[in-house]
């Protein structure tokens, strides 16, 4: 078994990239959410799924930022 050892900052950048790619993939894959049901308060799934990603994207961007920022130097 081959074990790949990468520096810690590389793994943090990969995780940050995954945080940024997830919303893009989830919203560009339209056939997955192009349906009417289930409804939420009378709003079809197609609309509330996209609106649910608005705060989701904000959280993903915050996570990516926190993963890539440099520690505060004394």
C-alpha positions as CSV (number, residue, x, y, z in Angstrom):
1,X,0.0,0.0,0.0
2,X,1.4,3.4,-1.0
3,X,0.9,6.2,1.4
4,X,0.9,9.7,0.1
5,X,2.3,12.3,2.5
6,X,1.5,15.9,1.7
7,X,2.2,19.0,3.8
8,X,-0.6,20.2,6.0
9,X,-1.3,23.3,4.0
10,X,-1.9,21.3,0.8
11,X,-4.7,19.3,2.5
12,X,-6.2,22.5,3.8
13,X,-6.2,23.9,0.2
14,X,-7.8,20.7,-1.2
15,X,-10.5,20.9,1.5
16,X,-11.1,24.6,0.7
17,X,-11.4,23.7,-3.0
18,X,-14.0,21.0,-2.2
19,X,-16.0,23.6,-0.2
20,X,-16.1,25.9,-3.2
21,X,-16.8,23.2,-5.8
22,X,-19.7,21.5,-3.9
23,X,-22.2,24.3,-4.4
24,X,-21.3,24.7,-8.1
25,X,-21.8,21.0,-8.8
26,X,-25.0,20.9,-6.8
27,X,-26.5,23.8,-8.7
28,X,-25.2,23.0,-12.2
29,X,-26.6,19.4,-12.1
30,X,-30.1,20.6,-12.9
31,X,-31.8,17.2,-13.8
32,X,-31.2,16.2,-10.2
33,X,-33.5,18.9,-8.8
34,X,-35.7,19.7,-11.8
35,X,-39.0,18.5,-10.2
36,X,-42.1,19.8,-8.5
37,X,-42.2,17.6,-5.5
38,X,-41.6,17.8,-2.6
39,X,-43.1,21.1,-1.9
40,X,-42.2,23.3,1.0
41,X,-45.0,25.8,2.1
42,X,-46.4,25.5,-1.4
43,X,-43.1,26.3,-3.2
44,X,-41.9,23.6,-5.6
45,X,-38.7,21.8,-4.9
46,X,-36.9,23.4,-7.9
47,X,-37.2,26.9,-6.3
48,X,-36.6,26.1,-2.6
49,X,-33.6,23.9,-3.4
50,X,-31.9,26.8,-5.2
51,X,-32.8,29.2,-2.4
52,X,-31.5,26.8,0.2
53,X,-28.1,27.1,-1.4
54,X,-27.8,30.8,-0.8
55,X,-26.9,30.4,2.9
56,X,-25.2,27.1,2.0
57,X,-22.8,28.9,-0.4
58,X,-22.1,31.5,2.2
59,X,-21.2,28.9,4.7
60,X,-19.0,27.1,2.1
61,X,-17.2,30.3,1.3
62,X,-16.6,31.0,5.0
63,X,-15.2,27.5,5.5
64,X,-12.9,27.9,2.5
65,X,-11.7,31.3,3.8
66,X,-11.0,29.9,7.3
67,X,-9.1,27.0,5.8
68,X,-6.9,29.2,3.6
69,X,-6.2,32.1,5.9
70,X,-2.8,32.4,7.5
71,X,-2.5,32.3,11.2
72,X,-2.1,35.6,13.0
73,X,1.5,36.3,13.7
74,X,2.5,37.7,17.1
